[in-house]
């Protein structure tokens, strides 16, 4: 059985995909940053948060969603 999604369902799915992409990128950047940042020799605590990647904003997610949606819109 073929399931046809309406426009709202498609946009919701694309928004979820965009959030996943943005968060995956953030998590990779954060992991790389943590692995390259100095730690306290005894506690292992990070010594500085300088240059740490910022948590993605909702605007970043929406921009990514718009890019994905424009691909779907263009036939």
C-alpha positions, 0 to 999 in steps of 0.5 A: 500500500502506497502512503501519500503524505500531505504537505504538513507531514512532509515538512515535519519529516524534513524538519526532523531530518534537518535537526538530525543533520545539524545536531550530528554536525554539532556533535562531531564538532564537539567531540573533535573539540573535546579530544583536542582540548587540554584537560586537568591531569588529575581530574580530566576536567576540560581546562577551557571552553574557549573555541567550543562549538556553540549549540545550534540555534533553531534558526540554524535548523530552519535554514537547513530545513529550507535547503532540504525543502527547496530540493523537494519543491524543485521538480 
